[in-house]
Amino acid sequence: MTAYGSDSQTGVAALLRRDPAAWLKAADIALVLFALSLPWSTSLASIFAVAWVLMLIPVIELRSFLRSLGRPACALPIALFALALLGTLWATDISWAARLRGINPAAKLLAIPILIYHFERSARGVWIAMAFLASCTVVMLASWLMLADPWLFYDPVPSPGVPVKNYIAQSQEFALCAFGALGIAVHLFNRQRKLALALMALSIAFLANMAFVVSSRTVLICIPALLILFAVRHFNRRGILILLAGAVIAGALAWAASPSLRQRMLRIDTEYQKYHDSSASTSTGMRLEFWRKSLRFFGEAPVVGHGTGSTRALFERDAVGKTGVSAEIVGNPHNQTLNVAVQWGTLGVVVLYAMWLAHAGLFVGVAGPVAWVGLVAVTENFMSSLFNSHLFDFTEGWIYVLAVGVAGGMVWRDREAHADRGAP
């Protein structure tokens, strides 16, 4: 029995060595599991991300992989990570432990060129999208159930309508799924009407959840931008006007019918007044204070910044002897541009925006649902990063990395296939 088992394991290992397609499929499955787990667990997602890389290593052809890194969409994420690495050298006023911790948020960007390379060779990118959509759908259904019975999953309820993680990450997931599904539905409408209608219904369910159950204020700013992008991408001028008029009416109805939506948005003015009058530590006030201080820190070192991991130390020094919101200490100024600017100055900001532009450039002008999903991911990350450091946050950052990497690889794969067919 033992000998048979040993022979069987040896045979499987030999087969995998001889069959790169088996390794590629195993790597695809690991990514499916990663996409399924990302909305639920950071630990599981991290495990499956490592498993994916390990399973992909045997099928990487080093020369072609290195050539692929020369493209801006691949080179710029590496450049931003390299800047984080080099930035540890001039962050002289903080410990090496803090510097090394500062590298970690940018490390996930290294997965983008690997994902692009992977899905230039794998035809299973749709598996990843389906897995993520299915997983977020389960989260969304659980969120609706919590609205019906807040104590169904927890007692006491940690956050109403949020079965896992937090409402900010959940809102980013739901917005990507809502607009991704909507764009795919339009693409399929004339060929697979039932599937298209199902995707439209799913999109409405995600949007309704954000309106009536729970949402972040950041995503409520992202949604109009994504809606305009959707209209411009899929309709003519008349269709754009009709869609936007319908969206205004739907938004007005949601505003009138949803107390939670009104409360979240109207709270901004109240929070600002408390911050203005008494320096109270409200959500709006803290953001404004973090931005004000970060701009000053940037002005002190505008070229290459204060170095990797320096943000918290700067806030700690500035908080000495102060009270209220001015005494708040953070390592994240809740704005991606300022997060980069404080640590790596103008150089870092240039690389960051060049990366966003390069990734948007992968999908602008490219027809089809794959490019649409990639463009939604880039637009959402850019807009949400005006109020958060979502590129460096775990869930939101990995959503961006996964969507851009998978969709980017699929777009390049299709482009190369068309080039081959058109070659003499």
C-alpha positions as CSV (number, residue, x, y, z in Angstrom):
1,M,0.0,0.0,0.0
2,T,2.8,2.4,0.9
3,A,4.8,1.5,-2.1
4,Y,1.8,2.0,-4.4
5,G,1.1,5.4,-2.8
6,S,4.8,6.4,-3.2
7,D,4.8,5.2,-6.8
8,S,1.6,7.2,-7.5
9,Q,3.0,10.4,-6.0
10,T,6.3,10.0,-8.0
11,G,4.2,9.5,-11.1
12,V,2.2,12.6,-10.5
13,A,5.3,14.7,-9.8
14,A,6.9,13.4,-13.0
15,L,3.8,14.2,-15.0
16,L,3.8,17.7,-13.7
17,R,7.4,18.1,-14.6
18,R,6.7,16.9,-18.2
19,D,3.4,18.8,-18.5
20,P,3.6,22.6,-18.1
21,A,-0.1,22.8,-18.8
22,A,-0.8,21.0,-15.6
23,W,1.2,23.6,-13.6
24,L,-0.6,26.4,-15.5
25,K,-4.0,24.9,-14.6
26,A,-2.9,24.5,-11.0
27,A,-1.8,28.1,-10.9
28,D,-5.2,29.1,-12.4
29,I,-7.0,27.1,-9.7
30,A,-4.9,28.8,-7.0
31,L,-6.0,32.2,-8.4
32,V,-9.6,31.1,-8.4
33,L,-9.3,30.2,-4.7
34,F,-7.6,33.6,-4.2
35,A,-10.5,35.4,-5.9
36,L,-13.0,33.5,-3.9
37,S,-11.3,34.2,-0.6
38,L,-10.4,37.8,-1.1
39,P,-13.8,39.3,0.0
40,W,-13.8,37.1,3.1
41,S,-10.3,36.6,4.5
42,T,-6.9,38.3,4.3
43,S,-5.1,35.2,5.6
44,L,-6.6,32.8,3.1
45,A,-6.1,35.2,0.3
46,S,-2.4,35.6,1.2
47,I,-1.9,31.8,1.3
48,F,-3.5,31.3,-2.1
49,A,-1.4,34.2,-3.6
50,V,1.8,32.5,-2.5
51,A,0.5,29.1,-3.8
52,W,-0.2,30.8,-7.1
53,V,3.3,32.1,-7.5
54,L,4.9,28.8,-6.5
55,M,2.8,26.9,-9.0
56,L,3.5,29.4,-11.8
57,I,7.3,29.3,-11.4
58,P,7.7,26.0,-13.3
59,V,6.0,27.4,-16.4
60,I,7.7,30.8,-16.6
61,E,10.0,31.1,-19.6
62,L,12.6,33.5,-18.1
63,R,13.6,35.2,-21.3
64,S,10.1,36.0,-22.5
65,F,9.1,37.1,-19.0
66,L,11.9,39.5,-18.7
67,R,11.0,40.9,-22.2
68,S,7.5,41.5,-21.0
69,L,8.7,43.6,-18.1
70,G,9.8,46.3,-20.5
71,R,6.2,47.4,-21.2
72,P,5.1,50.4,-19.1
73,A,2.1,48.6,-17.6
74,C,4.6,46.1,-16.1
75,A,7.6,48.3,-15.5
76,L,5.9,51.1,-13.6
77,P,4.5,48.9,-10.8
78,I,8.0,47.5,-10.4
79,A,9.4,51.0,-10.4
80,L,7.0,52.1,-7.6
81,F,8.0,49.1,-5.5
82,A,11.7,49.8,-6.3
83,L,11.3,53.4,-5.1
84,A,9.7,52.1,-1.9
85,L,12.8,49.8,-1.5
86,L,15.3,52.6,-2.2
87,G,13.3,55.0,0.0
88,T,14.4,53.1,3.1
89,L,17.9,54.5,2.5
90,W,16.9,58.1,3.2
91,A,14.3,57.5,5.9
92,T,17.1,58.2,8.4
93,D,15.1,59.3,11.4
94,I,13.1,56.1,11.9
95,S,13.9,52.5,12.8
96,W,14.6,49.9,10.2
97,A,11.6,47.9,11.4
98,A,9.4,50.9,10.4
99,R,11.1,51.2,7.1
100,L,10.6,47.6,6.2
101,R,7.0,47.8,7.2
102,G,6.6,50.7,4.8
103,I,7.7,48.5,1.9
104,N,5.0,45.9,2.4
105,P,2.0,47.9,1.0
106,A,3.8,48.4,-2.3
107,A,4.9,44.8,-2.6
108,K,1.6,43.6,-4.0
109,L,2.2,45.7,-7.1
110,L,4.9,43.1,-8.2
111,A,2.0,40.7,-8.9
112,I,0.7,42.9,-11.8
113,P,3.5,42.0,-14.3
114,I,3.3,38.4,-13.2
115,L,-0.5,38.3,-13.7
116,I,-0.2,40.0,-17.1
117,Y,2.4,37.4,-18.2
118,H,0.3,34.6,-16.8
119,F,-2.9,35.5,-18.6
120,E,-1.2,36.1,-21.9
121,R,-0.7,32.4,-21.7
122,S,-3.8,31.1,-19.9
123,A,-7.3,31.2,-21.3
124,R,-8.9,30.9,-17.9
125,G,-9.1,34.5,-16.9
126,V,-12.9,34.3,-17.0
127,W,-12.7,31.8,-14.1
128,I,-11.1,34.4,-11.9
129,A,-13.8,37.0,-12.7
130,M,-16.6,34.5,-12.1
131,A,-15.1,33.4,-8.8
132,F,-14.8,37.0,-7.5
133,L,-18.3,37.9,-8.7
134,A,-19.8,34.7,-7.1
135,S,-18.0,35.4,-3.8
136,C,-19.1,39.0,-3.6
137,T,-22.6,37.9,-4.5
138,V,-22.7,35.7,-1.4
139,V,-21.4,38.6,0.7
140,M,-24.1,40.8,-0.8
141,L,-26.9,38.3,0.0
142,A,-25.6,37.9,3.5
143,S,-25.6,41.7,3.8
144,W,-29.3,41.8,2.8
145,L,-30.1,39.1,5.3
146,M,-28.4,41.1,8.0
147,L,-30.7,44.0,7.2
148,A,-33.7,41.7,7.7
149,D,-32.3,40.2,10.9
150,P,-29.2,42.0,12.3
151,W,-28.5,39.2,14.8
152,L,-28.6,36.5,12.2
153,F,-24.8,36.1,12.0
154,Y,-23.5,38.0,15.0
155,D,-24.6,38.9,18.5
156,P,-23.9,41.7,19.1
157,V,-23.7,43.0,15.5
158,P,-20.2,44.4,14.9
159,S,-21.3,46.4,11.8
160,P,-24.9,46.2,10.4
161,G,-25.0,44.9,6.9
162,V,-21.3,44.0,6.8
163,P,-20.9,40.2,7.3
164,V,-17.1,40.3,6.9
165,K,-14.2,42.8,6.8
166,N,-15.5,46.4,6.8
167,Y,-18.0,48.6,4.9
168,I,-15.3,50.4,2.9
169,A,-13.8,47.3,1.4
170,Q,-17.3,45.8,0.9
171,S,-18.4,48.9,-1.0
172,Q,-15.4,48.8,-3.3
173,E,-16.1,45.1,-4.1
174,F,-19.7,45.8,-4.7
175,A,-19.1,48.8,-7.0
176,L,-16.6,46.8,-9.1
177,C,-19.1,43.9,-9.4
178,A,-22.1,46.2,-10.2
179,F,-20.4,48.1,-13.0
180,G,-18.4,45.1,-14.3
181,A,-21.6,43.0,-14.5
182,L,-23.5,45.9,-16.1
183,G,-20.9,46.3,-18.9
184,I,-20.8,42.6,-19.6
185,A,-24.6,42.5,-19.7
186,V,-24.7,45.2,-22.4
187,H,-22.1,43.2,-24.4
188,L,-24.2,40.0,-24.1
189,F,-27.6,41.5,-24.5
190,N,-28.2,40.7,-28.2
191,R,-26.7,37.2,-28.0
192,Q,-27.5,35.8,-24.6
193,R,-30.5,37.8,-23.4
194,K,-31.3,35.7,-20.3
195,L,-27.7,35.9,-19.0
196,A,-27.6,39.6,-19.7
197,L,-30.8,40.2,-17.8
198,A,-29.5,38.2,-14.9
199,L,-26.3,40.2,-14.8
200,M,-28.4,43.4,-14.9
201,A,-30.5,42.3,-12.0
202,L,-27.3,41.4,-10.1
203,S,-25.9,44.8,-10.8
204,I,-29.0,46.5,-9.5
205,A,-28.9,44.3,-6.3
206,F,-25.3,45.5,-5.6
207,L,-26.2,49.1,-6.2
208,A,-29.4,48.8,-4.1
209,N,-27.4,47.3,-1.3
210,M,-25.1,50.3,-1.2
211,A,-28.1,52.6,-1.2
212,F,-30.3,50.9,1.3
213,V,-28.1,48.8,3.5
214,V,-24.6,50.2,4.0
215,S,-21.9,52.0,1.9
216,S,-18.9,54.1,2.3
217,R,-19.0,57.8,1.3
218,T,-16.1,57.2,-0.9
219,V,-17.9,54.7,-3.1
220,L,-20.9,57.2,-3.4
221,I,-18.4,59.5,-5.1
222,C,-17.0,56.7,-7.2
223,I,-20.4,55.6,-8.5
224,P,-21.2,58.8,-10.5
225,A,-17.8,58.7,-12.2
226,L,-18.3,55.0,-13.1
227,L,-21.8,55.7,-14.3
228,I,-20.5,58.5,-16.6
229,L,-17.7,56.1,-17.8
230,F,-20.3,53.4,-18.5
231,A,-22.5,55.8,-20.5
232,V,-19.7,57.2,-22.6
233,R,-18.3,53.7,-23.3
234,H,-21.6,52.0,-24.3
235,F,-24.0,54.6,-25.7
236,N,-24.3,57.5,-28.2
237,R,-25.1,61.0,-27.2
238,R,-28.8,60.5,-27.0
239,G,-28.4,57.3,-25.0
240,I,-26.0,59.0,-22.6
241,L,-28.5,61.8,-21.9
242,I,-31.3,59.3,-21.3
243,L,-29.2,57.1,-19.0
244,L,-27.9,60.0,-17.0
245,A,-31.4,61.4,-16.6
246,G,-32.6,58.0,-15.4
247,A,-29.7,57.8,-13.0
248,V,-30.6,61.2,-11.5
249,I,-34.2,60.1,-11.0
250,A,-33.1,56.8,-9.5
251,G,-30.7,58.7,-7.2
252,A,-33.3,61.1,-6.1
253,L,-35.7,58.2,-5.3
254,A,-32.9,56.4,-3.4
255,W,-32.2,59.6,-1.4
256,A,-35.8,60.0,-0.5
257,A,-36.3,56.3,0.4
258,S,-33.0,55.5,2.2
259,P,-32.4,57.1,5.7
260,S,-29.0,55.5,5.9
261,L,-27.9,57.1,2.6
262,R,-29.1,60.6,3.7
263,Q,-27.5,60.2,7.1
264,R,-24.1,59.2,5.7
265,M,-24.0,62.1,3.3
266,L,-25.5,64.8,5.6
267,R,-23.1,63.8,8.3
268,I,-20.2,65.4,6.3
269,D,-21.4,68.9,7.0
270,T,-21.9,68.2,10.7
271,E,-18.5,66.6,11.0
272,Y,-16.9,69.5,9.3
273,Q,-18.5,72.0,11.6
274,K,-17.4,70.1,14.7
275,Y,-13.8,70.0,13.3
276,H,-13.9,73.7,12.3
277,D,-15.4,74.9,15.6
278,S,-13.6,72.7,18.2
279,S,-11.0,70.6,16.3
280,A,-13.1,67.5,17.1
281,S,-11.8,64.2,15.8
282,T,-14.6,63.5,13.3
283,S,-14.1,61.4,10.2
284,T,-14.3,64.4,7.9
285,G,-12.2,66.6,10.2
286,M,-9.4,63.9,10.5
287,R,-9.1,63.6,6.8
288,L,-8.8,67.4,6.3
289,E,-6.2,67.5,9.1
290,F,-4.3,64.6,7.7
291,W,-4.2,66.2,4.3
292,R,-3.2,69.6,5.6
293,K,-0.3,68.1,7.6
294,S,0.7,65.8,4.7
295,L,1.0,68.8,2.3
296,R,3.3,70.5,4.8
297,F,5.4,67.3,5.2
298,F,5.6,67.1,1.4
299,G,6.7,70.7,1.2
300,E,9.6,70.0,3.6
301,A,11.0,67.3,1.2
302,P,9.4,67.8,-2.2
303,V,11.8,65.9,-4.5
304,V,12.2,62.5,-2.9
305,G,10.2,62.8,0.2
306,H,11.1,61.7,3.8
307,G,11.6,58.1,2.9
308,T,9.8,54.8,3.2
309,G,7.8,54.3,6.4
310,S,8.3,57.9,7.6
311,T,4.6,59.0,7.7
312,R,3.8,57.8,11.2
313,A,7.0,59.3,12.7
314,L,6.2,62.6,11.1
315,F,2.7,62.6,12.6
316,E,4.0,61.6,16.0
317,R,6.5,64.5,16.1
318,D,3.9,67.0,15.0
319,A,1.3,65.8,17.6
320,V,3.6,66.6,20.6
321,G,1.8,69.0,22.9
322,K,-1.4,69.2,20.8
323,T,-5.0,68.2,21.5
324,G,-8.0,67.2,19.6
325,V,-7.7,66.2,15.9
326,S,-4.2,67.8,15.8
327,A,-3.0,65.1,18.2
328,E,-4.1,62.2,15.9
329,I,-1.3,59.9,14.8
330,V,-1.6,57.9,11.6
331,G,0.7,56.1,9.2
332,N,-1.8,56.7,6.3
333,P,-3.0,60.2,5.4
334,H,-6.1,58.7,3.6
335,N,-5.1,59.9,0.2
336,Q,-3.0,57.8,-2.1
337,T,-1.2,60.8,-3.7
338,L,-0.2,62.3,-0.4
339,N,0.8,58.8,1.0
340,V,3.3,58.6,-1.9
341,A,4.3,62.2,-1.8
342,V,5.2,62.3,1.9
343,Q,7.4,59.2,1.5
344,W,8.9,59.6,-2.0
345,G,8.2,63.2,-3.0
346,T,7.4,64.4,-6.6
347,L,9.4,61.4,-8.0
348,G,7.0,59.0,-6.4
349,V,3.9,60.9,-7.5
350,V,5.1,60.9,-11.1
351,V,5.6,57.2,-11.0
352,L,2.2,56.6,-9.4
353,Y,0.3,58.6,-12.0
354,A,2.3,57.2,-14.8
355,M,1.3,53.7,-13.6
356,W,-2.4,54.6,-13.4
357,L,-2.2,56.1,-16.9
358,A,-0.4,53.1,-18.3
359,H,-2.9,50.7,-16.8
360,A,-5.9,52.8,-18.1
361,G,-4.1,52.8,-21.5
362,L,-4.3,49.0,-21.6
363,F,-8.1,49.2,-21.8
364,V,-9.0,52.6,-23.4
365,G,-10.1,52.1,-27.0
366,V,-10.3,48.3,-26.6
367,A,-13.7,46.8,-27.2
368,G,-15.2,44.0,-25.1
369,P,-16.1,43.1,-21.5
370,V,-12.6,42.2,-20.4
371,A,-11.2,45.7,-21.2
372,W,-14.3,47.2,-19.6
373,V,-13.7,45.4,-16.3
374,G,-10.1,46.5,-16.3
375,L,-11.1,50.1,-17.0
376,V,-13.6,50.1,-14.2
377,A,-11.0,48.8,-11.8
378,V,-8.5,51.5,-12.7
379,T,-11.1,54.3,-12.5
380,E,-12.5,53.1,-9.2
381,N,-9.1,52.8,-7.6
382,F,-8.1,56.3,-8.8
383,M,-11.3,57.9,-7.6
384,S,-11.4,56.1,-4.2
385,S,-7.7,56.9,-3.7
386,L,-8.6,60.6,-3.5
387,F,-10.1,59.8,-0.1
388,N,-8.1,56.7,0.9
389,S,-4.8,55.0,0.2
390,H,-6.6,52.2,-1.6
391,L,-3.7,51.1,-3.7
392,F,-1.8,50.3,-0.5
393,D,-4.7,48.9,1.5
394,F,-4.9,45.1,1.4
395,T,-8.3,44.3,0.0
396,E,-8.8,47.3,-2.2
397,G,-5.2,47.1,-3.4
398,W,-5.4,43.4,-4.3
399,I,-8.7,44.1,-6.1
400,Y,-6.9,46.5,-8.3
401,V,-3.9,44.2,-8.8
402,L,-6.1,41.2,-9.7
403,A,-8.4,43.1,-12.1
404,V,-5.6,45.0,-13.9
405,G,-3.3,42.0,-14.1
406,V,-5.9,39.4,-15.3
407,A,-7.7,41.8,-17.7
408,G,-4.4,43.2,-18.9
409,G,-3.0,39.8,-19.7
410,M,-6.2,38.8,-21.5
411,V,-6.2,42.0,-23.6
412,W,-2.6,41.4,-24.6
413,R,-3.4,37.8,-25.4
414,D,-6.2,38.8,-27.7
415,R,-4.1,41.6,-29.3
416,E,-1.3,39.1,-30.1
417,A,-3.8,36.6,-31.4
418,H,-5.2,39.2,-33.8
419,A,-1.7,40.2,-34.8
420,D,-0.8,36.6,-35.6
421,R,-4.0,36.1,-37.7
422,G,-3.2,39.3,-39.6
423,A,0.4,38.4,-40.2
424,P,1.2,37.4,-43.8
